[in-house]
């Protein structure tokens, strides 16, 4: 277990197993900024507190979005290191389906 050279779980084809993430919004707190919320998440049973949920209006045309489109971003908690840079304390990928689920849960909690 601890001395194993294989640190990643594998399936029958010896390929890395894909992890399914389940997001549950536990709590939503409003801020003075209408485009920023603070949310607490349960991700596969792990509690992640004080994530920023931001609504962003796109300024320039890009590959995915056009100017004026609205998109949403989750910023996980960060910590400032001794070099002055900020690093995520927790991170996991958030798919479009997961983001839509989070948005629906936030709307339900806010009423």
C-alpha positions, -999 to +999 in steps of 0.1 A: +000+000+000+025+027+011+055+013-007+036+007-040+051+022-071+017+024-087+000+056-073-029+056-097-058+032-097-063+013-130-090-005-147-088-039-166-071-024-196-043-010-174-055+026-182-060+051-154-095+049-140-118+079-146-132+095-114-168+107-114-172+138-093-204+146-075-209+181-063-234+191-037-238+227-027-241+228+011-243+265+017-245+298-002-235+332+011-241+365-007-215+392-008-218+430-015-208+422-051-238+409-070-216+388-093-198+369-064-211+343-040-193+322-014-203+285-015-195+254+005-192+222-015-194+185-008-173+168-035-175+130-033-179+133+005-151+158+010-162+192+024-146+222+007-155+255+024-154+291+011-152+287-026-158+318-047-185+314-073-181+342-099-203+354-128-180+368-155-190+388-186-166+381-214-148+412-227-131+399-259-140+373-285-122+340-279-123+303-289-151+294-266-170+326-259-179+358-277-178+393-262-208+399-239-214+362-231-218+354-194-198+325-179-193+311-144-162+302-126-155+284-093-123+295-075-112+270-048-096+282-016-061+295-019-031+300+003-003+325-001+031+309+000+064+324+011+073+334-025+042+357-025+022+336-050-012+321-043-018+283-047-050+263-046-054+244-013-079+221-031-087+215-067-108+191-089-120+194-124-155+208-129-173+197-161-200+216-179-226+192-165-213+196-130-212+234-134-249+234-145-258+212-115-240+236-092-258+266-107-292+248-103-284+240-067-274+276-060-306+289-075-327+265-054-309+275-022-312+313-029-349+308-038 
